[in-house]
């Protein structure tokens, strides 16, 4: 079954002023749509066509650049739209908040580490908060559309929060000011969704 571009649960302008409507429209309607189409074309009539996106990424032949780039792009953006919300921002609570405090000492330290990973990813890529097998949390970053589910990536675990730091994610509004975009992202993080992913993973 072919993968489908997910419908957003909020309007393109709903994350303004943190993320502008035109960026959202192009990002979802053009970039994510492109990864989805390219992924479907690449796996059509192959054994991968019967797998979930998680199965495809976990078992990926990293030399298969078309599936690596477009499968990663499909999965990463599906997660990205879900972990943002016009009602987002603020602080995590419950078990997730406890796990963040345990791993990083405080929410502020976590935020600093995550923002640093996002700001220092050279060129295109993502920064992640990942749940490890032992239940702890780690921050890491990946290049291009790689993600922590892929084999042999130094950044591993189950991604429960991710920020896209490709220029297409922020350049119209923020130009070269990537740190400003990263700060603004925290105003729209959907901590309830991140908690849900955390609880589902532990
Ligand atoms: Mn993107």
Boltz pocket constraint, residues with backbone or C-beta under 6 A from the ligand:
constraints:
  - pocket:
      binder: B
      contacts: [[A, 27], [A, 31], [A, 77], [A, 164], [A, 166], [A, 168], [A, 169]]
      max_distance: 6.0
